[in-house]
Amino acid sequence: MKHSEKQGRVVRILTYNVHRWLGTDRKIAPARIAEVIASCDPDIVALQEVRVGRVHTGASDQAASVARHLGMDLHFQPTIRILGEQYGIAVLSRHPSKLVKSGRLPTLSAKPAFEKRCALWVSADVEGQEVQVVNAHLSLRSGERRTQAAALLGSDWLGHPDCADPAILLGDFNAPPYSRSYRLLADHLRDAQLSNPLGEPQPTFHTRAPVLRLDHVFVTKSVEVVTAAPVRTPLTRVASDHFPLLAEVRVRSHVGRDGGAKSSKVEKQLL
């Protein structure tokens, strides 16, 4: 990856709801999703609705196969367990990475949830610069979704001392820009599509008739957005019901007065 220290490191970030590998043609095709991801040439990928298991007896694990095909590390957090299979969210990285935290987001229901909404926080070492990446898939219920958005900004996630700028929050938020949960996040972080110098924000759902912008990439202040837009190709129109959202960002190191890396809370750095 070519860069100058002054300009910062250029990182390609992808978020993609893969719909359990199920395309709009009703075919389950993990290899097709891997092809989509490879065509985007990302450094870091956040996936939602990931199916972990075997399509056929004797076949290899689907998520692991996709990660192996791409040559990327895989971190997975289940949200559903049923009949020996798991579904959930994942972060893939071509750079050295480590799992920092994974877990459930708050719910407003007293009843056990079929799908447990979760977040997954991974720290990626991009040529010596630590980049904090938090992948989330939020509820379909508006009140619960806002509670979950607030939790992501709180001390367990982006407000944690270890989640220092540069940090990226991305995923399927089920939150169009007019929703309260989206506005809460956008009030504290920058929406990459709104910072895109190349055009207006574009919908990510549904691939047959894109009308809703539900998938987002939010960044902290040291992250400069170069481009951000859904990837619309004949392949992405059939591979899932969501378009992948690709953001190219430039990450600058934060250096304090003592010459060391700055480690203040993200809460203090939010715009």
ChimeraX commands (.cxc) that place a marker at each C-alpha (Angstrom):
marker #1 position 0.00,0.00,0.00 radius 0.5
marker #1 position 1.60,3.23,-1.12 radius 0.5
marker #1 position 1.32,6.25,1.15 radius 0.5
marker #1 position 3.22,9.07,2.76 radius 0.5
marker #1 position 3.28,9.61,6.50 radius 0.5
marker #1 position 2.05,13.16,5.98 radius 0.5
marker #1 position -1.00,12.09,4.01 radius 0.5
marker #1 position -1.73,8.99,6.06 radius 0.5
marker #1 position -2.45,5.40,5.17 radius 0.5
marker #1 position -5.17,4.64,2.61 radius 0.5
marker #1 position -7.46,1.84,3.77 radius 0.5
marker #1 position -10.32,0.24,1.87 radius 0.5
marker #1 position -13.24,-0.61,4.16 radius 0.5
marker #1 position -16.24,-2.71,3.13 radius 0.5
marker #1 position -19.50,-3.42,4.94 radius 0.5
marker #1 position -21.81,-6.04,3.47 radius 0.5
marker #1 position -24.98,-7.79,4.62 radius 0.5
marker #1 position -24.55,-11.13,2.82 radius 0.5
marker #1 position -28.06,-12.43,3.57 radius 0.5
marker #1 position -26.83,-15.85,4.72 radius 0.5
marker #1 position -25.02,-16.20,1.35 radius 0.5
marker #1 position -28.50,-16.31,-0.26 radius 0.5
marker #1 position -28.83,-14.36,-3.48 radius 0.5
marker #1 position -31.93,-12.87,-5.06 radius 0.5
marker #1 position -31.90,-15.88,-7.37 radius 0.5
marker #1 position -32.52,-18.04,-4.25 radius 0.5
marker #1 position -29.14,-19.74,-4.55 radius 0.5
marker #1 position -26.86,-20.14,-1.52 radius 0.5
marker #1 position -23.45,-19.26,-2.90 radius 0.5
marker #1 position -20.64,-18.33,-0.47 radius 0.5
marker #1 position -18.16,-18.42,-3.37 radius 0.5
marker #1 position -20.17,-15.72,-5.14 radius 0.5
marker #1 position -19.97,-13.49,-2.08 radius 0.5
marker #1 position -16.22,-14.12,-1.93 radius 0.5
marker #1 position -16.02,-13.04,-5.57 radius 0.5
marker #1 position -17.87,-9.81,-4.78 radius 0.5
marker #1 position -15.57,-9.05,-1.87 radius 0.5
marker #1 position -12.44,-9.85,-3.88 radius 0.5
marker #1 position -13.57,-7.51,-6.65 radius 0.5
marker #1 position -13.69,-4.66,-4.12 radius 0.5
marker #1 position -10.09,-5.33,-2.98 radius 0.5
marker #1 position -10.77,-4.34,0.65 radius 0.5
marker #1 position -8.34,-4.23,3.55 radius 0.5
marker #1 position -11.04,-4.73,6.18 radius 0.5
marker #1 position -14.53,-6.22,5.75 radius 0.5
marker #1 position -17.53,-6.14,8.09 radius 0.5
marker #1 position -20.16,-8.78,7.29 radius 0.5
marker #1 position -23.66,-9.22,8.64 radius 0.5
marker #1 position -26.02,-12.23,8.40 radius 0.5
marker #1 position -23.07,-14.58,8.04 radius 0.5
marker #1 position -23.92,-18.26,8.00 radius 0.5
marker #1 position -21.39,-20.54,9.66 radius 0.5
marker #1 position -21.79,-24.18,8.79 radius 0.5
marker #1 position -21.72,-26.54,5.85 radius 0.5
marker #1 position -23.98,-26.30,2.81 radius 0.5
marker #1 position -23.37,-29.98,2.03 radius 0.5
marker #1 position -22.16,-32.90,4.15 radius 0.5
marker #1 position -18.39,-33.08,4.00 radius 0.5
marker #1 position -18.01,-29.50,2.76 radius 0.5
marker #1 position -15.91,-27.01,4.66 radius 0.5
marker #1 position -17.28,-24.27,6.90 radius 0.5
marker #1 position -18.71,-21.49,4.74 radius 0.5
marker #1 position -17.37,-18.45,6.57 radius 0.5
marker #1 position -13.94,-20.01,7.01 radius 0.5
marker #1 position -13.87,-20.94,3.31 radius 0.5
marker #1 position -14.66,-17.37,2.26 radius 0.5
marker #1 position -11.95,-15.96,4.56 radius 0.5
marker #1 position -9.44,-18.52,3.35 radius 0.5
marker #1 position -10.24,-17.78,-0.30 radius 0.5
marker #1 position -9.67,-14.07,0.36 radius 0.5
marker #1 position -6.51,-14.65,2.42 radius 0.5
marker #1 position -7.96,-12.75,5.36 radius 0.5
marker #1 position -8.21,-13.24,9.13 radius 0.5
marker #1 position -11.72,-14.07,10.36 radius 0.5
marker #1 position -13.41,-12.94,13.59 radius 0.5
marker #1 position -17.00,-14.13,14.16 radius 0.5
marker #1 position -19.74,-13.37,16.69 radius 0.5
marker #1 position -22.90,-15.54,16.57 radius 0.5
marker #1 position -26.32,-13.91,16.86 radius 0.5
marker #1 position -28.43,-17.02,16.13 radius 0.5
marker #1 position -27.82,-20.67,16.97 radius 0.5
marker #1 position -30.23,-23.18,15.47 radius 0.5
marker #1 position -30.03,-26.87,14.56 radius 0.5
marker #1 position -26.28,-26.98,14.92 radius 0.5
marker #1 position -25.70,-23.94,12.71 radius 0.5
marker #1 position -24.72,-20.41,13.62 radius 0.5
marker #1 position -25.49,-17.05,12.06 radius 0.5
marker #1 position -23.94,-13.76,13.01 radius 0.5
marker #1 position -21.56,-10.96,12.19 radius 0.5
marker #1 position -17.90,-11.10,11.19 radius 0.5
marker #1 position -14.86,-8.95,10.56 radius 0.5
marker #1 position -12.25,-10.01,8.01 radius 0.5
marker #1 position -8.85,-8.34,7.74 radius 0.5
marker #1 position -5.89,-8.71,5.42 radius 0.5
marker #1 position -3.77,-6.93,8.05 radius 0.5
marker #1 position -2.78,-8.41,11.42 radius 0.5
marker #1 position -5.79,-8.10,13.69 radius 0.5
marker #1 position -7.02,-9.08,17.11 radius 0.5
marker #1 position -10.44,-9.44,18.67 radius 0.5
marker #1 position -10.93,-6.82,21.37 radius 0.5
marker #1 position -14.56,-7.37,22.31 radius 0.5
marker #1 position -17.71,-9.09,21.11 radius 0.5
marker #1 position -21.08,-9.25,22.73 radius 0.5
marker #1 position -24.75,-8.45,22.85 radius 0.5
marker #1 position -26.30,-5.04,22.48 radius 0.5
marker #1 position -29.19,-4.05,24.79 radius 0.5
marker #1 position -32.74,-5.17,24.15 radius 0.5
marker #1 position -36.02,-3.65,25.34 radius 0.5
marker #1 position -37.83,-7.00,25.33 radius 0.5
marker #1 position -38.11,-9.17,28.43 radius 0.5
marker #1 position -38.58,-12.23,26.24 radius 0.5
marker #1 position -35.66,-14.24,24.81 radius 0.5
marker #1 position -34.80,-12.95,21.35 radius 0.5
marker #1 position -34.47,-15.29,18.39 radius 0.5
marker #1 position -31.72,-13.07,16.98 radius 0.5
marker #1 position -29.44,-11.49,19.56 radius 0.5
marker #1 position -28.24,-8.16,18.21 radius 0.5
marker #1 position -24.49,-7.90,18.71 radius 0.5
marker #1 position -21.37,-5.90,17.96 radius 0.5
marker #1 position -17.84,-7.06,17.18 radius 0.5
marker #1 position -14.78,-4.90,17.87 radius 0.5
marker #1 position -11.49,-5.73,16.17 radius 0.5
marker #1 position -8.20,-3.84,16.26 radius 0.5
marker #1 position -6.29,-3.97,12.98 radius 0.5
marker #1 position -2.62,-3.11,12.61 radius 0.5
marker #1 position -2.42,-1.26,9.28 radius 0.5
marker #1 position 1.30,-0.88,8.65 radius 0.5
marker #1 position 1.99,0.09,12.24 radius 0.5
marker #1 position -1.15,2.18,12.77 radius 0.5
marker #1 position -3.82,0.69,15.01 radius 0.5
marker #1 position -7.31,1.11,13.57 radius 0.5
marker #1 position -10.30,0.25,15.74 radius 0.5
marker #1 position -13.17,-1.35,13.79 radius 0.5
marker #1 position -16.62,-1.99,15.28 radius 0.5
marker #1 position -19.14,-3.99,13.24 radius 0.5
marker #1 position -22.80,-3.92,14.30 radius 0.5
marker #1 position -26.17,-5.17,13.10 radius 0.5
marker #1 position -29.01,-3.33,14.83 radius 0.5
marker #1 position -32.62,-4.18,15.58 radius 0.5
marker #1 position -35.58,-3.70,13.26 radius 0.5
marker #1 position -37.48,-2.06,16.14 radius 0.5
marker #1 position -36.94,1.71,16.29 radius 0.5
marker #1 position -36.84,2.17,20.08 radius 0.5
marker #1 position -34.54,-0.79,20.59 radius 0.5
marker #1 position -32.36,0.35,17.70 radius 0.5
marker #1 position -31.86,3.78,19.30 radius 0.5
marker #1 position -30.92,2.14,22.62 radius 0.5
marker #1 position -28.37,0.01,20.77 radius 0.5
marker #1 position -26.95,3.04,18.94 radius 0.5
marker #1 position -26.52,4.83,22.27 radius 0.5
marker #1 position -24.75,1.76,23.67 radius 0.5
marker #1 position -22.31,1.74,20.75 radius 0.5
marker #1 position -21.35,5.33,21.57 radius 0.5
marker #1 position -20.99,4.49,25.26 radius 0.5
marker #1 position -18.14,3.31,27.45 radius 0.5
marker #1 position -18.34,-0.36,26.41 radius 0.5
marker #1 position -17.63,0.35,22.75 radius 0.5
marker #1 position -16.56,3.56,21.01 radius 0.5
marker #1 position -16.37,5.46,24.29 radius 0.5
marker #1 position -13.95,2.91,25.75 radius 0.5
marker #1 position -10.42,4.24,26.40 radius 0.5
marker #1 position -8.96,1.54,24.15 radius 0.5
marker #1 position -11.19,2.52,21.23 radius 0.5
marker #1 position -9.09,5.57,20.41 radius 0.5
marker #1 position -9.26,7.59,17.21 radius 0.5
marker #1 position -8.81,6.42,14.44 radius 0.5
marker #1 position -11.95,4.32,14.78 radius 0.5
marker #1 position -14.59,3.13,12.33 radius 0.5
marker #1 position -18.14,2.03,13.17 radius 0.5
marker #1 position -19.90,0.25,10.33 radius 0.5
marker #1 position -22.54,-2.30,9.51 radius 0.5
marker #1 position -26.23,-2.77,8.80 radius 0.5
marker #1 position -27.94,-0.35,11.17 radius 0.5
marker #1 position -31.46,-0.84,9.76 radius 0.5
marker #1 position -31.56,2.93,10.13 radius 0.5
marker #1 position -32.32,5.30,7.25 radius 0.5
marker #1 position -31.03,8.87,7.62 radius 0.5
marker #1 position -34.38,10.20,8.89 radius 0.5
marker #1 position -34.43,7.76,11.84 radius 0.5
marker #1 position -33.59,8.76,15.41 radius 0.5
marker #1 position -30.93,6.07,15.75 radius 0.5
marker #1 position -29.13,7.26,12.62 radius 0.5
marker #1 position -29.24,10.89,13.78 radius 0.5
marker #1 position -27.81,9.90,17.14 radius 0.5
marker #1 position -24.81,8.24,15.49 radius 0.5
marker #1 position -24.38,10.99,12.88 radius 0.5
marker #1 position -24.36,13.64,15.61 radius 0.5
marker #1 position -21.23,12.07,17.11 radius 0.5
marker #1 position -19.47,10.53,14.12 radius 0.5
marker #1 position -19.10,11.40,10.44 radius 0.5
marker #1 position -21.11,9.46,7.89 radius 0.5
marker #1 position -18.64,8.48,5.18 radius 0.5
marker #1 position -21.22,8.79,2.40 radius 0.5
marker #1 position -21.98,12.37,3.46 radius 0.5
marker #1 position -18.24,13.11,3.31 radius 0.5
marker #1 position -17.85,11.54,-0.12 radius 0.5
marker #1 position -16.45,14.20,-2.48 radius 0.5
marker #1 position -17.59,12.26,-5.55 radius 0.5
marker #1 position -21.36,12.39,-5.19 radius 0.5
marker #1 position -24.55,12.18,-3.17 radius 0.5
marker #1 position -25.25,9.29,-0.77 radius 0.5
marker #1 position -26.82,6.27,-2.45 radius 0.5
marker #1 position -29.24,3.60,-1.12 radius 0.5
marker #1 position -27.90,0.17,-0.20 radius 0.5
marker #1 position -31.18,-1.81,0.04 radius 0.5
marker #1 position -32.89,-3.59,-1.77 radius 0.5
marker #1 position -30.69,-4.69,-4.67 radius 0.5
marker #1 position -33.74,-5.17,-6.90 radius 0.5
marker #1 position -35.03,-1.66,-6.19 radius 0.5
marker #1 position -32.61,0.35,-4.04 radius 0.5
marker #1 position -34.58,2.89,-2.02 radius 0.5
marker #1 position -33.20,2.70,1.54 radius 0.5
marker #1 position -29.81,3.69,2.94 radius 0.5
marker #1 position -29.53,1.20,5.81 radius 0.5
marker #1 position -25.81,0.31,5.70 radius 0.5
marker #1 position -23.36,2.92,6.92 radius 0.5
marker #1 position -19.70,3.63,7.59 radius 0.5
marker #1 position -19.11,6.14,10.40 radius 0.5
marker #1 position -15.64,7.49,11.15 radius 0.5
marker #1 position -13.88,9.53,13.83 radius 0.5
marker #1 position -12.21,12.84,13.15 radius 0.5
marker #1 position -8.72,11.76,12.07 radius 0.5
marker #1 position -10.16,9.54,9.34 radius 0.5
marker #1 position -10.41,11.34,5.99 radius 0.5
marker #1 position -12.95,9.95,3.53 radius 0.5
marker #1 position -11.59,9.65,-0.01 radius 0.5
marker #1 position -14.62,7.89,-1.55 radius 0.5
marker #1 position -17.68,6.07,-0.22 radius 0.5
marker #1 position -20.46,4.46,-2.25 radius 0.5
marker #1 position -22.39,1.23,-2.76 radius 0.5
marker #1 position -20.82,-1.18,-5.23 radius 0.5
marker #1 position -23.37,-1.72,-7.98 radius 0.5
marker #1 position -22.52,-4.35,-10.56 radius 0.5
marker #1 position -24.46,-7.17,-12.23 radius 0.5
marker #1 position -22.90,-9.53,-9.68 radius 0.5
marker #1 position -23.78,-7.49,-6.58 radius 0.5
marker #1 position -27.36,-7.10,-7.80 radius 0.5
marker #1 position -27.90,-10.85,-7.47 radius 0.5
marker #1 position -25.44,-11.95,-4.74 radius 0.5
marker #1 position -27.44,-10.52,-1.79 radius 0.5
marker #1 position -30.41,-8.28,-1.03 radius 0.5
marker #1 position -28.01,-5.54,0.13 radius 0.5
marker #1 position -25.37,-3.80,-1.95 radius 0.5
marker #1 position -21.89,-3.78,-0.38 radius 0.5
marker #1 position -20.81,-0.33,0.76 radius 0.5
marker #1 position -17.16,0.45,0.04 radius 0.5
marker #1 position -15.29,3.35,1.64 radius 0.5
marker #1 position -11.72,4.34,0.88 radius 0.5
marker #1 position -10.32,6.33,3.80 radius 0.5
marker #1 position -7.03,7.89,4.75 radius 0.5
marker #1 position -5.94,7.23,8.33 radius 0.5
marker #1 position -3.57,9.61,10.08 radius 0.5
marker #1 position -1.57,8.81,13.18 radius 0.5
marker #1 position -2.41,10.71,16.32 radius 0.5
marker #1 position 0.73,11.92,18.09 radius 0.5
marker #1 position 0.63,13.68,21.43 radius 0.5
marker #1 position 2.93,16.38,22.76 radius 0.5
marker #1 position 5.20,13.79,24.29 radius 0.5
marker #1 position 5.70,12.22,20.86 radius 0.5
marker #1 position 3.69,9.15,21.77 radius 0.5
marker #1 position 0.40,7.96,20.38 radius 0.5
marker #1 position -2.66,9.73,21.74 radius 0.5
marker #1 position -4.94,7.43,23.73 radius 0.5
marker #1 position -7.79,9.65,24.93 radius 0.5
marker #1 position -11.36,8.43,24.84 radius 0.5
marker #1 position -13.18,8.43,21.56 radius 0.5
marker #1 position -16.00,10.27,23.31 radius 0.5
marker #1 position -13.70,13.32,23.57 radius 0.5
marker #1 position -12.81,13.13,19.90 radius 0.5
marker #1 position -16.26,12.80,18.37 radius 0.5
marker #1 position -17.38,15.64,16.17 radius 0.5
marker link #1:1,2 radius 0.2
marker link #1:2,3 radius 0.2
marker link #1:3,4 radius 0.2
marker link #1:4,5 radius 0.2
marker link #1:5,6 radius 0.2
marker link #1:6,7 radius 0.2
marker link #1:7,8 radius 0.2
marker link #1:8,9 radius 0.2
marker link #1:9,10 radius 0.2
marker link #1:10,11 radius 0.2
marker link #1:11,12 radius 0.2
marker link #1:12,13 radius 0.2
marker link #1:13,14 radius 0.2
marker link #1:14,15 radius 0.2
marker link #1:15,16 radius 0.2
marker link #1:16,17 radius 0.2
marker link #1:17,18 radius 0.2
marker link #1:18,19 radius 0.2
marker link #1:19,20 radius 0.2
marker link #1:20,21 radius 0.2
marker link #1:21,22 radius 0.2
marker link #1:22,23 radius 0.2
marker link #1:23,24 radius 0.2
marker link #1:24,25 radius 0.2
marker link #1:25,26 radius 0.2
marker link #1:26,27 radius 0.2
marker link #1:27,28 radius 0.2
marker link #1:28,29 radius 0.2
marker link #1:29,30 radius 0.2
marker link #1:30,31 radius 0.2
marker link #1:31,32 radius 0.2
marker link #1:32,33 radius 0.2
marker link #1:33,34 radius 0.2
marker link #1:34,35 radius 0.2
marker link #1:35,36 radius 0.2
marker link #1:36,37 radius 0.2
marker link #1:37,38 radius 0.2
marker link #1:38,39 radius 0.2
marker link #1:39,40 radius 0.2
marker link #1:40,41 radius 0.2
marker link #1:41,42 radius 0.2
marker link #1:42,43 radius 0.2
marker link #1:43,44 radius 0.2
marker link #1:44,45 radius 0.2
marker link #1:45,46 radius 0.2
marker link #1:46,47 radius 0.2
marker link #1:47,48 radius 0.2
marker link #1:48,49 radius 0.2
marker link #1:49,50 radius 0.2
marker link #1:50,51 radius 0.2
marker link #1:51,52 radius 0.2
marker link #1:52,53 radius 0.2
marker link #1:53,54 radius 0.2
marker link #1:54,55 radius 0.2
marker link #1:55,56 radius 0.2
marker link #1:56,57 radius 0.2
marker link #1:57,58 radius 0.2
marker link #1:58,59 radius 0.2
marker link #1:59,60 radius 0.2
marker link #1:60,61 radius 0.2
marker link #1:61,62 radius 0.2
marker link #1:62,63 radius 0.2
marker link #1:63,64 radius 0.2
marker link #1:64,65 radius 0.2
marker link #1:65,66 radius 0.2
marker link #1:66,67 radius 0.2
marker link #1:67,68 radius 0.2
marker link #1:68,69 radius 0.2
marker link #1:69,70 radius 0.2
marker link #1:70,71 radius 0.2
marker link #1:71,72 radius 0.2
marker link #1:72,73 radius 0.2
marker link #1:73,74 radius 0.2
marker link #1:74,75 radius 0.2
marker link #1:75,76 radius 0.2
marker link #1:76,77 radius 0.2
marker link #1:77,78 radius 0.2
marker link #1:78,79 radius 0.2
marker link #1:79,80 radius 0.2
marker link #1:80,81 radius 0.2
marker link #1:81,82 radius 0.2
marker link #1:82,83 radius 0.2
marker link #1:83,84 radius 0.2
marker link #1:84,85 radius 0.2
marker link #1:85,86 radius 0.2
marker link #1:86,87 radius 0.2
marker link #1:87,88 radius 0.2
marker link #1:88,89 radius 0.2
marker link #1:89,90 radius 0.2
marker link #1:90,91 radius 0.2
marker link #1:91,92 radius 0.2
marker link #1:92,93 radius 0.2
marker link #1:93,94 radius 0.2
marker link #1:94,95 radius 0.2
marker link #1:95,96 radius 0.2
marker link #1:96,97 radius 0.2
marker link #1:97,98 radius 0.2
marker link #1:98,99 radius 0.2
marker link #1:99,100 radius 0.2
marker link #1:100,101 radius 0.2
marker link #1:101,102 radius 0.2
marker link #1:102,103 radius 0.2
marker link #1:103,104 radius 0.2
marker link #1:104,105 radius 0.2
marker link #1:105,106 radius 0.2
marker link #1:106,107 radius 0.2
marker link #1:107,108 radius 0.2
marker link #1:108,109 radius 0.2
marker link #1:109,110 radius 0.2
marker link #1:110,111 radius 0.2
marker link #1:111,112 radius 0.2
marker link #1:112,113 radius 0.2
marker link #1:113,114 radius 0.2
marker link #1:114,115 radius 0.2
marker link #1:115,116 radius 0.2
marker link #1:116,117 radius 0.2
marker link #1:117,118 radius 0.2
marker link #1:118,119 radius 0.2
marker link #1:119,120 radius 0.2
marker link #1:120,121 radius 0.2
marker link #1:121,122 radius 0.2
marker link #1:122,123 radius 0.2
marker link #1:123,124 radius 0.2
marker link #1:124,125 radius 0.2
marker link #1:125,126 radius 0.2
marker link #1:126,127 radius 0.2
marker link #1:127,128 radius 0.2
marker link #1:128,129 radius 0.2
marker link #1:129,130 radius 0.2
marker link #1:130,131 radius 0.2
marker link #1:131,132 radius 0.2
marker link #1:132,133 radius 0.2
marker link #1:133,134 radius 0.2
marker link #1:134,135 radius 0.2
marker link #1:135,136 radius 0.2
marker link #1:136,137 radius 0.2
marker link #1:137,138 radius 0.2
marker link #1:138,139 radius 0.2
marker link #1:139,140 radius 0.2
marker link #1:140,141 radius 0.2
marker link #1:141,142 radius 0.2
marker link #1:142,143 radius 0.2
marker link #1:143,144 radius 0.2
marker link #1:144,145 radius 0.2
marker link #1:145,146 radius 0.2
marker link #1:146,147 radius 0.2
marker link #1:147,148 radius 0.2
marker link #1:148,149 radius 0.2
marker link #1:149,150 radius 0.2
marker link #1:150,151 radius 0.2
marker link #1:151,152 radius 0.2
marker link #1:152,153 radius 0.2
marker link #1:153,154 radius 0.2
marker link #1:154,155 radius 0.2
marker link #1:155,156 radius 0.2
marker link #1:156,157 radius 0.2
marker link #1:157,158 radius 0.2
marker link #1:158,159 radius 0.2
marker link #1:159,160 radius 0.2
marker link #1:160,161 radius 0.2
marker link #1:161,162 radius 0.2
marker link #1:162,163 radius 0.2
marker link #1:163,164 radius 0.2
marker link #1:164,165 radius 0.2
marker link #1:165,166 radius 0.2
marker link #1:166,167 radius 0.2
marker link #1:167,168 radius 0.2
marker link #1:168,169 radius 0.2
marker link #1:169,170 radius 0.2
marker link #1:170,171 radius 0.2
marker link #1:171,172 radius 0.2
marker link #1:172,173 radius 0.2
marker link #1:173,174 radius 0.2
marker link #1:174,175 radius 0.2
marker link #1:175,176 radius 0.2
marker link #1:176,177 radius 0.2
marker link #1:177,178 radius 0.2
marker link #1:178,179 radius 0.2
marker link #1:179,180 radius 0.2
marker link #1:180,181 radius 0.2
marker link #1:181,182 radius 0.2
marker link #1:182,183 radius 0.2
marker link #1:183,184 radius 0.2
marker link #1:184,185 radius 0.2
marker link #1:185,186 radius 0.2
marker link #1:186,187 radius 0.2
marker link #1:187,188 radius 0.2
marker link #1:188,189 radius 0.2
marker link #1:189,190 radius 0.2
marker link #1:190,191 radius 0.2
marker link #1:191,192 radius 0.2
marker link #1:192,193 radius 0.2
marker link #1:193,194 radius 0.2
marker link #1:194,195 radius 0.2
marker link #1:195,196 radius 0.2
marker link #1:196,197 radius 0.2
marker link #1:197,198 radius 0.2
marker link #1:198,199 radius 0.2
marker link #1:199,200 radius 0.2
marker link #1:200,201 radius 0.2
marker link #1:201,202 radius 0.2
marker link #1:202,203 radius 0.2
marker link #1:203,204 radius 0.2
marker link #1:204,205 radius 0.2
marker link #1:205,206 radius 0.2
marker link #1:206,207 radius 0.2
marker link #1:207,208 radius 0.2
marker link #1:208,209 radius 0.2
marker link #1:209,210 radius 0.2
marker link #1:210,211 radius 0.2
marker link #1:211,212 radius 0.2
marker link #1:212,213 radius 0.2
marker link #1:213,214 radius 0.2
marker link #1:214,215 radius 0.2
marker link #1:215,216 radius 0.2
marker link #1:216,217 radius 0.2
marker link #1:217,218 radius 0.2
marker link #1:218,219 radius 0.2
marker link #1:219,220 radius 0.2
marker link #1:220,221 radius 0.2
marker link #1:221,222 radius 0.2
marker link #1:222,223 radius 0.2
marker link #1:223,224 radius 0.2
marker link #1:224,225 radius 0.2
marker link #1:225,226 radius 0.2
marker link #1:226,227 radius 0.2
marker link #1:227,228 radius 0.2
marker link #1:228,229 radius 0.2
marker link #1:229,230 radius 0.2
marker link #1:230,231 radius 0.2
marker link #1:231,232 radius 0.2
marker link #1:232,233 radius 0.2
marker link #1:233,234 radius 0.2
marker link #1:234,235 radius 0.2
marker link #1:235,236 radius 0.2
marker link #1:236,237 radius 0.2
marker link #1:237,238 radius 0.2
marker link #1:238,239 radius 0.2
marker link #1:239,240 radius 0.2
marker link #1:240,241 radius 0.2
marker link #1:241,242 radius 0.2
marker link #1:242,243 radius 0.2
marker link #1:243,244 radius 0.2
marker link #1:244,245 radius 0.2
marker link #1:245,246 radius 0.2
marker link #1:246,247 radius 0.2
marker link #1:247,248 radius 0.2
marker link #1:248,249 radius 0.2
marker link #1:249,250 radius 0.2
marker link #1:250,251 radius 0.2
marker link #1:251,252 radius 0.2
marker link #1:252,253 radius 0.2
marker link #1:253,254 radius 0.2
marker link #1:254,255 radius 0.2
marker link #1:255,256 radius 0.2
marker link #1:256,257 radius 0.2
marker link #1:257,258 radius 0.2
marker link #1:258,259 radius 0.2
marker link #1:259,260 radius 0.2
marker link #1:260,261 radius 0.2
marker link #1:261,262 radius 0.2
marker link #1:262,263 radius 0.2
marker link #1:263,264 radius 0.2
marker link #1:264,265 radius 0.2
marker link #1:265,266 radius 0.2
marker link #1:266,267 radius 0.2
marker link #1:267,268 radius 0.2
marker link #1:268,269 radius 0.2
marker link #1:269,270 radius 0.2
marker link #1:270,271 radius 0.2
view
